Amino acid sequence: MANKYYVYVYLDPRKPNKYVYGNYQFEYEPFYVGKGKERQWLVHLQEAESSRPSRKCGNPWKVNKIRKILKEGLESSRRDILI
C-alpha cells in the first residue's frame, strides 16, 4: 500500500550551512515542517504569492518568510520525507 501522507520541510536558501537533526541533514536552514498529501506543500507558496492571503492563514510568520525569500528572487527549497 502506498503512503498517503508525507512530511515536507521548507528550507531558507539565504542561510546555507550544515543543519543536522537526528538522521536528517539539510544544506539550508529549515524553517517549516509540515505533513500533507497530494500537493499540500504548494498551498504555502500559493498563499505567499497571493496579494490577499486566505483567512485561514494560521502562521503569518511562515507566509512572510516565504514572501521575503521570493522577493529576493529566490525559491524556498523543499525536501520530502515519506512516512
PDB file of N, CA, C and O in Angstrom:
ATOM      1  N   MET A   1       0.844  -1.181   0.000  1.00  0.00           N
ATOM      2  CA  MET A   1       0.000   0.000   0.000  1.00  0.00           C
ATOM      3  C   MET A   1       0.885   1.239   0.000  1.00  0.00           C
ATOM      4  O   MET A   1       1.815   1.334   0.800  1.00  0.00           O
ATOM      5  N   ALA A   2       0.611   2.168  -0.871  1.00  0.00           N
ATOM      6  CA  ALA A   2       1.410   3.387  -0.979  1.00  0.00           C
ATOM      7  C   ALA A   2       1.100   4.336   0.174  1.00  0.00           C
ATOM      8  O   ALA A   2      -0.001   4.346   0.725  1.00  0.00           O
ATOM      9  N   ASN A   3       2.100   5.125   0.513  1.00  0.00           N
ATOM     10  CA  ASN A   3       1.908   6.129   1.569  1.00  0.00           C
ATOM     11  C   ASN A   3       0.951   7.211   1.082  1.00  0.00           C
ATOM     12  O   ASN A   3       1.084   7.699  -0.040  1.00  0.00           O
ATOM     13  N   LYS A   4       0.000   7.582   1.911  1.00  0.00           N
ATOM     14  CA  LYS A   4      -0.908   8.667   1.565  1.00  0.00           C
ATOM     15  C   LYS A   4      -0.322  10.010   1.991  1.00  0.00           C
ATOM     16  O   LYS A   4      -0.596  11.037   1.370  1.00  0.00           O
ATOM     17  N   TYR A   5       0.469  10.000   3.031  1.00  0.00           N
ATOM     18  CA  TYR A   5       0.991  11.236   3.595  1.00  0.00           C
ATOM     19  C   TYR A   5       2.504  11.309   3.461  1.00  0.00           C
ATOM     20  O   TYR A   5       3.180  10.292   3.305  1.00  0.00           O
ATOM     21  N   TYR A   6       3.010  12.501   3.523  1.00  0.00           N
ATOM     22  CA  TYR A   6       4.445  12.728   3.530  1.00  0.00           C
ATOM     23  C   TYR A   6       4.730  13.915   4.434  1.00  0.00           C
ATOM     24  O   TYR A   6       3.843  14.722   4.715  1.00  0.00           O
ATOM     25  N   VAL A   7       5.942  14.013   4.875  1.00  0.00           N
ATOM     26  CA  VAL A   7       6.394  15.165   5.658  1.00  0.00           C
ATOM     27  C   VAL A   7       7.275  15.995   4.737  1.00  0.00           C
ATOM     28  O   VAL A   7       8.116  15.451   4.021  1.00  0.00           O
ATOM     29  N   TYR A   8       7.088  17.305   4.754  1.00  0.00           N
ATOM     30  CA  TYR A   8       7.896  18.183   3.912  1.00  0.00           C
ATOM     31  C   TYR A   8       8.518  19.267   4.777  1.00  0.00           C
ATOM     32  O   TYR A   8       7.976  19.655   5.812  1.00  0.00           O
ATOM     33  N   VAL A   9       9.658  19.740   4.327  1.00  0.00           N
ATOM     34  CA  VAL A   9      10.418  20.738   5.071  1.00  0.00           C
ATOM     35  C   VAL A   9      10.730  21.896   4.134  1.00  0.00           C
ATOM     36  O   VAL A   9      11.265  21.681   3.046  1.00  0.00           O
ATOM     37  N   TYR A  10      10.408  23.106   4.535  1.00  0.00           N
ATOM     38  CA  TYR A  10      10.797  24.285   3.780  1.00  0.00           C
ATOM     39  C   TYR A  10      12.154  24.748   4.292  1.00  0.00           C
ATOM     40  O   TYR A  10      12.392  24.807   5.498  1.00  0.00           O
ATOM     41  N   LEU A  11      13.038  25.076   3.352  1.00  0.00           N
ATOM     42  CA  LEU A  11      14.400  25.487   3.683  1.00  0.00           C
ATOM     43  C   LEU A  11      14.646  26.901   3.190  1.00  0.00           C
ATOM     44  O   LEU A  11      14.145  27.297   2.137  1.00  0.00           O
ATOM     45  N   ASP A  12      15.424  27.664   3.958  1.00  0.00           N
ATOM     46  CA  ASP A  12      15.741  29.046   3.609  1.00  0.00           C
ATOM     47  C   ASP A  12      17.055  29.086   2.830  1.00  0.00           C
ATOM     48  O   ASP A  12      18.118  28.883   3.417  1.00  0.00           O
ATOM     49  N   PRO A  13      17.004  29.347   1.505  1.00  0.00           N
ATOM     50  CA  PRO A  13      18.219  29.334   0.690  1.00  0.00           C
ATOM     51  C   PRO A  13      19.170  30.480   1.009  1.00  0.00           C
ATOM     52  O   PRO A  13      20.305  30.492   0.532  1.00  0.00           O
ATOM     53  N   ARG A  14      18.723  31.434   1.802  1.00  0.00           N
ATOM     54  CA  ARG A  14      19.587  32.556   2.191  1.00  0.00           C
ATOM     55  C   ARG A  14      20.517  32.179   3.333  1.00  0.00           C
ATOM     56  O   ARG A  14      21.426  32.937   3.672  1.00  0.00           O
ATOM     57  N   LYS A  15      20.296  31.012   3.926  1.00  0.00           N
ATOM     58  CA  LYS A  15      21.077  30.593   5.085  1.00  0.00           C
ATOM     59  C   LYS A  15      21.701  29.220   4.864  1.00  0.00           C
ATOM     60  O   LYS A  15      21.294  28.239   5.486  1.00  0.00           O
ATOM     61  N   PRO A  16      22.706  29.154   3.963  1.00  0.00           N
ATOM     62  CA  PRO A  16      23.362  27.864   3.734  1.00  0.00           C
ATOM     63  C   PRO A  16      24.239  27.479   4.916  1.00  0.00           C
ATOM     64  O   PRO A  16      24.863  28.329   5.552  1.00  0.00           O
ATOM     65  N   ASN A  17      24.273  26.215   5.188  1.00  0.00           N
ATOM     66  CA  ASN A  17      25.101  25.670   6.262  1.00  0.00           C
ATOM     67  C   ASN A  17      24.795  24.180   6.342  1.00  0.00           C
ATOM     68  O   ASN A  17      24.047  23.652   5.519  1.00  0.00           O
ATOM     69  N   LYS A  18      25.352  23.525   7.297  1.00  0.00           N
ATOM     70  CA  LYS A  18      25.049  22.114   7.535  1.00  0.00           C
ATOM     71  C   LYS A  18      24.144  22.040   8.766  1.00  0.00           C
ATOM     72  O   LYS A  18      24.575  22.328   9.883  1.00  0.00           O
ATOM     73  N   TYR A  19      22.907  21.658   8.551  1.00  0.00           N
ATOM     74  CA  TYR A  19      21.933  21.548   9.630  1.00  0.00           C
ATOM     75  C   TYR A  19      21.580  20.074   9.795  1.00  0.00           C
ATOM     76  O   TYR A  19      21.066  19.441   8.873  1.00  0.00           O
ATOM     77  N   VAL A  20      21.854  19.546  10.957  1.00  0.00           N
ATOM     78  CA  VAL A  20      21.623  18.131  11.212  1.00  0.00           C
ATOM     79  C   VAL A  20      20.606  17.991  12.342  1.00  0.00           C
ATOM     80  O   VAL A  20      20.753  18.573  13.417  1.00  0.00           O
ATOM     81  N   TYR A  21      19.572  17.201  12.063  1.00  0.00           N
ATOM     82  CA  TYR A  21      18.532  16.915  13.045  1.00  0.00           C
ATOM     83  C   TYR A  21      18.315  15.405  13.048  1.00  0.00           C
ATOM     84  O   TYR A  21      17.611  14.877  12.186  1.00  0.00           O
ATOM     85  N   GLY A  22      18.905  14.721  13.995  1.00  0.00           N
ATOM     86  CA  GLY A  22      18.810  13.267  14.025  1.00  0.00           C
ATOM     87  C   GLY A  22      19.427  12.659  12.784  1.00  0.00           C
ATOM     88  O   GLY A  22      20.606  12.880  12.508  1.00  0.00           O
ATOM     89  N   ASN A  23      18.643  11.891  12.026  1.00  0.00           N
ATOM     90  CA  ASN A  23      19.124  11.256  10.801  1.00  0.00           C
ATOM     91  C   ASN A  23      19.003  12.147   9.568  1.00  0.00           C
ATOM     92  O   ASN A  23      19.375  11.733   8.470  1.00  0.00           O
ATOM     93  N   TYR A  24      18.496  13.349   9.735  1.00  0.00           N
ATOM     94  CA  TYR A  24      18.257  14.226   8.594  1.00  0.00           C
ATOM     95  C   TYR A  24      19.296  15.337   8.550  1.00  0.00           C
ATOM     96  O   TYR A  24      19.652  15.928   9.569  1.00  0.00           O
ATOM     97  N   GLN A  25      19.764  15.599   7.348  1.00  0.00           N
ATOM     98  CA  GLN A  25      20.750  16.662   7.148  1.00  0.00           C
ATOM     99  C   GLN A  25      20.251  17.572   6.035  1.00  0.00           C
ATOM    100  O   GLN A  25      19.764  17.099   5.008  1.00  0.00           O
ATOM    101  N   PHE A  26      20.373  18.873   6.242  1.00  0.00           N
ATOM    102  CA  PHE A  26      19.914  19.849   5.268  1.00  0.00           C
ATOM    103  C   PHE A  26      21.056  20.801   4.926  1.00  0.00           C
ATOM    104  O   PHE A  26      21.918  21.079   5.760  1.00  0.00           O
ATOM    105  N   GLU A  27      21.054  21.297   3.690  1.00  0.00           N
ATOM    106  CA  GLU A  27      22.077  22.251   3.247  1.00  0.00           C
ATOM    107  C   GLU A  27      21.687  23.689   3.562  1.00  0.00           C
ATOM    108  O   GLU A  27      22.524  24.589   3.514  1.00  0.00           O
ATOM    109  N   TYR A  28      20.433  23.899   3.878  1.00  0.00           N
ATOM    110  CA  TYR A  28      19.928  25.235   4.222  1.00  0.00           C
ATOM    111  C   TYR A  28      19.111  25.136   5.503  1.00  0.00           C
ATOM    112  O   TYR A  28      18.666  24.057   5.894  1.00  0.00           O
ATOM    113  N   GLU A  29      18.925  26.277   6.144  1.00  0.00           N
ATOM    114  CA  GLU A  29      18.206  26.297   7.414  1.00  0.00           C
ATOM    115  C   GLU A  29      16.729  25.922   7.233  1.00  0.00           C
ATOM    116  O   GLU A  29      16.018  26.580   6.474  1.00  0.00           O
ATOM    117  N   PRO A  30      16.266  24.880   7.915  1.00  0.00           N
ATOM    118  CA  PRO A  30      14.840  24.544   7.877  1.00  0.00           C
ATOM    119  C   PRO A  30      14.043  25.586   8.672  1.00  0.00           C
ATOM    120  O   PRO A  30      14.459  26.007   9.751  1.00  0.00           O
ATOM    121  N   PHE A  31      12.899  25.993   8.125  1.00  0.00           N
ATOM    122  CA  PHE A  31      12.077  26.944   8.877  1.00  0.00           C
ATOM    123  C   PHE A  31      10.619  26.521   8.997  1.00  0.00           C
ATOM    124  O   PHE A  31       9.843  27.166   9.701  1.00  0.00           O
ATOM    125  N   TYR A  32      10.245  25.452   8.321  1.00  0.00           N
ATOM    126  CA  TYR A  32       8.866  24.977   8.462  1.00  0.00           C
ATOM    127  C   TYR A  32       8.811  23.493   8.134  1.00  0.00           C
ATOM    128  O   TYR A  32       9.393  23.045   7.146  1.00  0.00           O
ATOM    129  N   VAL A  33       8.114  22.738   8.963  1.00  0.00           N
ATOM    130  CA  VAL A  33       7.900  21.310   8.730  1.00  0.00           C
ATOM    131  C   VAL A  33       6.396  21.078   8.703  1.00  0.00           C
ATOM    132  O   VAL A  33       5.677  21.517   9.601  1.00  0.00           O
ATOM    133  N   GLY A  34       5.927  20.392   7.677  1.00  0.00           N
ATOM    134  CA  GLY A  34       4.504  20.123   7.563  1.00  0.00           C
ATOM    135  C   GLY A  34       4.249  18.689   7.161  1.00  0.00           C
ATOM    136  O   GLY A  34       5.154  17.985   6.714  1.00  0.00           O
ATOM    137  N   LYS A  35       3.007  18.263   7.323  1.00  0.00           N
ATOM    138  CA  LYS A  35       2.580  16.937   6.904  1.00  0.00           C
ATOM    139  C   LYS A  35       1.438  17.131   5.920  1.00  0.00           C
ATOM    140  O   LYS A  35       0.535  17.933   6.159  1.00  0.00           O
ATOM    141  N   GLY A  36       1.477  16.402   4.823  1.00  0.00           N
ATOM    142  CA  GLY A  36       0.421  16.578   3.843  1.00  0.00           C
ATOM    143  C   GLY A  36       0.271  15.385   2.939  1.00  0.00           C
ATOM    144  O   GLY A  36       0.950  14.368   3.083  1.00  0.00           O
ATOM    145  N   LYS A  37      -0.646  15.539   1.997  1.00  0.00           N
ATOM    146  CA  LYS A  37      -0.817  14.548   0.953  1.00  0.00           C
ATOM    147  C   LYS A  37      -1.080  15.307  -0.341  1.00  0.00           C
ATOM    148  O   LYS A  37      -1.460  16.478  -0.342  1.00  0.00           O
ATOM    149  N   GLU A  38      -0.864  14.598  -1.437  1.00  0.00           N
ATOM    150  CA  GLU A  38      -1.003  15.185  -2.761  1.00  0.00           C
ATOM    151  C   GLU A  38      -0.100  16.411  -2.888  1.00  0.00           C
ATOM    152  O   GLU A  38       1.116  16.275  -2.756  1.00  0.00           O
ATOM    153  N   ARG A  39      -0.637  17.583  -3.135  1.00  0.00           N
ATOM    154  CA  ARG A  39       0.180  18.785  -3.366  1.00  0.00           C
ATOM    155  C   ARG A  39       0.035  19.808  -2.230  1.00  0.00           C
ATOM    156  O   ARG A  39       0.087  21.014  -2.467  1.00  0.00           O
ATOM    157  N   GLN A  40      -0.140  19.332  -1.030  1.00  0.00           N
ATOM    158  CA  GLN A  40      -0.322  20.209   0.130  1.00  0.00           C
ATOM    159  C   GLN A  40       0.804  21.223   0.283  1.00  0.00           C
ATOM    160  O   GLN A  40       0.557  22.367   0.664  1.00  0.00           O
ATOM    161  N   TRP A  41       2.037  20.816  -0.009  1.00  0.00           N
ATOM    162  CA  TRP A  41       3.185  21.706   0.155  1.00  0.00           C
ATOM    163  C   TRP A  41       3.059  22.973  -0.685  1.00  0.00           C
ATOM    164  O   TRP A  41       3.656  23.996  -0.351  1.00  0.00           O
ATOM    165  N   LEU A  42       2.287  22.917  -1.774  1.00  0.00           N
ATOM    166  CA  LEU A  42       2.129  24.078  -2.648  1.00  0.00           C
ATOM    167  C   LEU A  42       1.236  25.158  -2.053  1.00  0.00           C
ATOM    168  O   LEU A  42       1.339  26.325  -2.433  1.00  0.00           O
ATOM    169  N   VAL A  43       0.372  24.787  -1.138  1.00  0.00           N
ATOM    170  CA  VAL A  43      -0.575  25.739  -0.550  1.00  0.00           C
ATOM    171  C   VAL A  43       0.164  26.919   0.078  1.00  0.00           C
ATOM    172  O   VAL A  43      -0.283  28.061  -0.037  1.00  0.00           O
ATOM    173  N   HIS A  44       1.283  26.656   0.738  1.00  0.00           N
ATOM    174  CA  HIS A  44       2.033  27.721   1.403  1.00  0.00           C
ATOM    175  C   HIS A  44       2.624  28.699   0.382  1.00  0.00           C
ATOM    176  O   HIS A  44       2.606  29.910   0.597  1.00  0.00           O
ATOM    177  N   LEU A  45       3.139  28.176  -0.712  1.00  0.00           N
ATOM    178  CA  LEU A  45       3.682  29.040  -1.760  1.00  0.00           C
ATOM    179  C   LEU A  45       2.585  29.877  -2.405  1.00  0.00           C
ATOM    180  O   LEU A  45       2.764  31.072  -2.638  1.00  0.00           O
ATOM    181  N   GLN A  46       1.456  29.250  -2.692  1.00  0.00           N
ATOM    182  CA  GLN A  46       0.341  29.975  -3.296  1.00  0.00           C
ATOM    183  C   GLN A  46      -0.158  31.072  -2.373  1.00  0.00           C
ATOM    184  O   GLN A  46      -0.491  32.167  -2.828  1.00  0.00           O
ATOM    185  N   GLU A  47      -0.212  30.788  -1.096  1.00  0.00           N
ATOM    186  CA  GLU A  47      -0.654  31.785  -0.122  1.00  0.00           C
ATOM    187  C   GLU A  47       0.321  32.949  -0.059  1.00  0.00           C
ATOM    188  O   GLU A  47      -0.095  34.105   0.021  1.00  0.00           O
ATOM    189  N   ALA A  48       1.608  32.656  -0.094  1.00  0.00           N
ATOM    190  CA  ALA A  48       2.631  33.705  -0.034  1.00  0.00           C
ATOM    191  C   ALA A  48       2.640  34.546  -1.301  1.00  0.00           C
ATOM    192  O   ALA A  48       2.911  35.746  -1.244  1.00  0.00           O
ATOM    193  N   GLU A  49       2.349  33.937  -2.439  1.00  0.00           N
ATOM    194  CA  GLU A  49       2.338  34.663  -3.703  1.00  0.00           C
ATOM    195  C   GLU A  49       1.065  35.472  -3.895  1.00  0.00           C
ATOM    196  O   GLU A  49       1.021  36.387  -4.717  1.00  0.00           O
ATOM    197  N   SER A  50       0.042  35.135  -3.145  1.00  0.00           N
ATOM    198  CA  SER A  50      -1.237  35.832  -3.263  1.00  0.00           C
ATOM    199  C   SER A  50      -1.156  37.214  -2.620  1.00  0.00           C
ATOM    200  O   SER A  50      -0.535  37.390  -1.572  1.00  0.00           O
ATOM    201  N   SER A  51      -1.791  38.185  -3.264  1.00  0.00           N
ATOM    202  CA  SER A  51      -1.827  39.517  -2.659  1.00  0.00           C
ATOM    203  C   SER A  51      -2.833  39.572  -1.516  1.00  0.00           C
ATOM    204  O   SER A  51      -2.797  40.479  -0.684  1.00  0.00           O
ATOM    205  N   ARG A  52      -3.722  38.602  -1.486  1.00  0.00           N
ATOM    206  CA  ARG A  52      -4.715  38.516  -0.413  1.00  0.00           C
ATOM    207  C   ARG A  52      -4.670  37.118   0.184  1.00  0.00           C
ATOM    208  O   ARG A  52      -5.356  36.217  -0.300  1.00  0.00           O
ATOM    209  N   PRO A  53      -3.872  36.925   1.227  1.00  0.00           N
ATOM    210  CA  PRO A  53      -3.785  35.590   1.821  1.00  0.00           C
ATOM    211  C   PRO A  53      -5.136  35.130   2.351  1.00  0.00           C
ATOM    212  O   PRO A  53      -5.988  35.942   2.712  1.00  0.00           O
ATOM    213  N   SER A  54      -5.312  33.836   2.390  1.00  0.00           N
ATOM    214  CA  SER A  54      -6.583  33.285   2.863  1.00  0.00           C
ATOM    215  C   SER A  54      -6.801  33.638   4.331  1.00  0.00           C
ATOM    216  O   SER A  54      -5.854  33.895   5.073  1.00  0.00           O
ATOM    217  N   ARG A  55      -8.030  33.645   4.718  1.00  0.00           N
ATOM    218  CA  ARG A  55      -8.365  33.957   6.114  1.00  0.00           C
ATOM    219  C   ARG A  55      -7.904  32.860   7.052  1.00  0.00           C
ATOM    220  O   ARG A  55      -7.793  33.073   8.260  1.00  0.00           O
ATOM    221  N   LYS A  56      -7.634  31.684   6.496  1.00  0.00           N
ATOM    222  CA  LYS A  56      -7.206  30.556   7.318  1.00  0.00           C
ATOM    223  C   LYS A  56      -5.720  30.597   7.631  1.00  0.00           C
ATOM    224  O   LYS A  56      -5.187  29.654   8.214  1.00  0.00           O
ATOM    225  N   CYS A  57      -5.048  31.668   7.254  1.00  0.00           N
ATOM    226  CA  CYS A  57      -3.604  31.754   7.475  1.00  0.00           C
ATOM    227  C   CYS A  57      -3.319  31.653   8.966  1.00  0.00           C
ATOM    228  O   CYS A  57      -3.527  32.608   9.715  1.00  0.00           O
ATOM    229  N   GLY A  58      -2.847  30.499   9.386  1.00  0.00           N
ATOM    230  CA  GLY A  58      -2.589  30.278  10.800  1.00  0.00           C
ATOM    231  C   GLY A  58      -1.167  30.618  11.195  1.00  0.00           C
ATOM    232  O   GLY A  58      -0.835  30.618  12.381  1.00  0.00           O
ATOM    233  N   ASN A  59      -0.313  30.912  10.207  1.00  0.00           N
ATOM    234  CA  ASN A  59       1.084  31.153  10.503  1.00  0.00           C
ATOM    235  C   ASN A  59       1.605  32.302   9.642  1.00  0.00           C
ATOM    236  O   ASN A  59       2.289  32.066   8.646  1.00  0.00           O
ATOM    237  N   PRO A  60       1.288  33.543  10.016  1.00  0.00           N
ATOM    238  CA  PRO A  60       1.745  34.682   9.212  1.00  0.00           C
ATOM    239  C   PRO A  60       3.265  34.801   9.166  1.00  0.00           C
ATOM    240  O   PRO A  60       3.804  35.337   8.198  1.00  0.00           O
ATOM    241  N   TRP A  61       3.962  34.321  10.175  1.00  0.00           N
ATOM    242  CA  TRP A  61       5.429  34.351  10.172  1.00  0.00           C
ATOM    243  C   TRP A  61       5.964  33.538   8.993  1.00  0.00           C
ATOM    244  O   TRP A  61       6.856  33.988   8.275  1.00  0.00           O
ATOM    245  N   LYS A  62       5.410  32.333   8.798  1.00  0.00           N
ATOM    246  CA  LYS A  62       5.830  31.455   7.695  1.00  0.00           C
ATOM    247  C   LYS A  62       5.559  32.120   6.353  1.00  0.00           C
ATOM    248  O   LYS A  62       6.427  32.127   5.481  1.00  0.00           O
ATOM    249  N   VAL A  63       4.364  32.678   6.177  1.00  0.00           N
ATOM    250  CA  VAL A  63       3.995  33.318   4.916  1.00  0.00           C
ATOM    251  C   VAL A  63       4.917  34.507   4.642  1.00  0.00           C
ATOM    252  O   VAL A  63       5.374  34.680   3.512  1.00  0.00           O
ATOM    253  N   ASN A  64       5.192  35.320   5.645  1.00  0.00           N
ATOM    254  CA  ASN A  64       6.072  36.471   5.450  1.00  0.00           C
ATOM    255  C   ASN A  64       7.493  36.047   5.103  1.00  0.00           C
ATOM    256  O   ASN A  64       8.151  36.694   4.289  1.00  0.00           O
ATOM    257  N   LYS A  65       7.966  34.978   5.706  1.00  0.00           N
ATOM    258  CA  LYS A  65       9.315  34.486   5.412  1.00  0.00           C
ATOM    259  C   LYS A  65       9.388  34.014   3.959  1.00  0.00           C
ATOM    260  O   LYS A  65      10.351  34.323   3.257  1.00  0.00           O
ATOM    261  N   ILE A  66       8.386  33.273   3.507  1.00  0.00           N
ATOM    262  CA  ILE A  66       8.363  32.818   2.121  1.00  0.00           C
ATOM    263  C   ILE A  66       8.302  34.023   1.186  1.00  0.00           C
ATOM    264  O   ILE A  66       8.978  34.037   0.157  1.00  0.00           O
ATOM    265  N   ARG A  67       7.513  35.020   1.522  1.00  0.00           N
ATOM    266  CA  ARG A  67       7.421  36.235   0.697  1.00  0.00           C
ATOM    267  C   ARG A  67       8.770  36.937   0.583  1.00  0.00           C
ATOM    268  O   ARG A  67       9.141  37.390  -0.500  1.00  0.00           O
ATOM    269  N   LYS A  68       9.503  37.031   1.682  1.00  0.00           N
ATOM    270  CA  LYS A  68      10.817  37.670   1.646  1.00  0.00           C
ATOM    271  C   LYS A  68      11.782  36.894   0.758  1.00  0.00           C
ATOM    272  O   LYS A  68      12.559  37.490   0.013  1.00  0.00           O
ATOM    273  N   ILE A  69      11.734  35.578   0.836  1.00  0.00           N
ATOM    274  CA  ILE A  69      12.594  34.739   0.004  1.00  0.00           C
ATOM    275  C   ILE A  69      12.251  34.957  -1.478  1.00  0.00           C
ATOM    276  O   ILE A  69      13.147  35.120  -2.307  1.00  0.00           O
ATOM    277  N   LEU A  70      10.970  34.958  -1.802  1.00  0.00           N
ATOM    278  CA  LEU A  70      10.539  35.159  -3.181  1.00  0.00           C
ATOM    279  C   LEU A  70      10.889  36.560  -3.675  1.00  0.00           C
ATOM    280  O   LEU A  70      11.272  36.739  -4.832  1.00  0.00           O
ATOM    281  N   LYS A  71      10.757  37.551  -2.796  1.00  0.00           N
ATOM    282  CA  LYS A  71      11.056  38.937  -3.171  1.00  0.00           C
ATOM    283  C   LYS A  71      12.524  39.106  -3.555  1.00  0.00           C
ATOM    284  O   LYS A  71      12.856  39.954  -4.383  1.00  0.00           O
ATOM    285  N   GLU A  72      13.400  38.304  -2.959  1.00  0.00           N
ATOM    286  CA  GLU A  72      14.826  38.351  -3.274  1.00  0.00           C
ATOM    287  C   GLU A  72      15.147  37.557  -4.537  1.00  0.00           C
ATOM    288  O   GLU A  72      16.314  37.418  -4.904  1.00  0.00           O
ATOM    289  N   GLY A  73      14.121  37.038  -5.199  1.00  0.00           N
ATOM    290  CA  GLY A  73      14.330  36.300  -6.436  1.00  0.00           C
ATOM    291  C   GLY A  73      14.772  34.866  -6.219  1.00  0.00           C
ATOM    292  O   GLY A  73      15.264  34.215  -7.141  1.00  0.00           O
ATOM    293  N   LEU A  74      14.599  34.377  -5.013  1.00  0.00           N
ATOM    294  CA  LEU A  74      14.994  33.013  -4.680  1.00  0.00           C
ATOM    295  C   LEU A  74      13.748  32.151  -4.526  1.00  0.00           C
ATOM    296  O   LEU A  74      12.625  32.653  -4.484  1.00  0.00           O
ATOM    297  N   GLU A  75      13.967  30.877  -4.446  1.00  0.00           N
ATOM    298  CA  GLU A  75      12.880  29.945  -4.163  1.00  0.00           C
ATOM    299  C   GLU A  75      13.206  29.215  -2.879  1.00  0.00           C
ATOM    300  O   GLU A  75      14.359  28.870  -2.622  1.00  0.00           O
ATOM    301  N   SER A  76      12.200  28.987  -2.087  1.00  0.00           N
ATOM    302  CA  SER A  76      12.387  28.184  -0.887  1.00  0.00           C
ATOM    303  C   SER A  76      12.580  26.749  -1.317  1.00  0.00           C
ATOM    304  O   SER A  76      11.766  26.201  -2.061  1.00  0.00           O
ATOM    305  N   SER A  77      13.647  26.143  -0.855  1.00  0.00           N
ATOM    306  CA  SER A  77      13.879  24.739  -1.158  1.00  0.00           C
ATOM    307  C   SER A  77      12.904  23.911  -0.348  1.00  0.00           C
ATOM    308  O   SER A  77      12.418  24.344   0.697  1.00  0.00           O
ATOM    309  N   ARG A  78      12.625  22.729  -0.835  1.00  0.00           N
ATOM    310  CA  ARG A  78      11.704  21.841  -0.140  1.00  0.00           C
ATOM    311  C   ARG A  78      12.287  20.440  -0.200  1.00  0.00           C
ATOM    312  O   ARG A  78      12.865  20.035  -1.209  1.00  0.00           O
ATOM    313  N   ARG A  79      12.133  19.728   0.863  1.00  0.00           N
ATOM    314  CA  ARG A  79      12.586  18.332   0.910  1.00  0.00           C
ATOM    315  C   ARG A  79      11.459  17.486   1.466  1.00  0.00           C
ATOM    316  O   ARG A  79      10.854  17.824   2.484  1.00  0.00           O
ATOM    317  N   ASP A  80      11.184  16.384   0.790  1.00  0.00           N
ATOM    318  CA  ASP A  80      10.130  15.475   1.243  1.00  0.00           C
ATOM    319  C   ASP A  80      10.731  14.325   2.032  1.00  0.00           C
ATOM    320  O   ASP A  80      11.812  13.826   1.719  1.00  0.00           O
ATOM    321  N   ILE A  81      10.016  13.925   3.045  1.00  0.00           N
ATOM    322  CA  ILE A  81      10.390  12.767   3.852  1.00  0.00           C
ATOM    323  C   ILE A  81       9.144  11.892   3.908  1.00  0.00           C
ATOM    324  O   ILE A  81       8.166  12.265   4.555  1.00  0.00           O
ATOM    325  N   LEU A  82       9.157  10.752   3.254  1.00  0.00           N
ATOM    326  CA  LEU A  82       7.977   9.887   3.243  1.00  0.00           C
ATOM    327  C   LEU A  82       7.813   9.169   4.580  1.00  0.00           C
ATOM    328  O   LEU A  82       8.779   8.691   5.174  1.00  0.00           O
ATOM    329  N   ILE A  83       6.569   9.108   5.033  1.00  0.00           N
ATOM    330  CA  ILE A  83       6.272   8.374   6.265  1.00  0.00           C
ATOM    331  C   ILE A  83       5.239   7.307   5.968  1.00  0.00           C
ATOM    332  O   ILE A  83       4.841   6.566   6.867  1.00  0.00           O
TER     333      ILE A  83
END
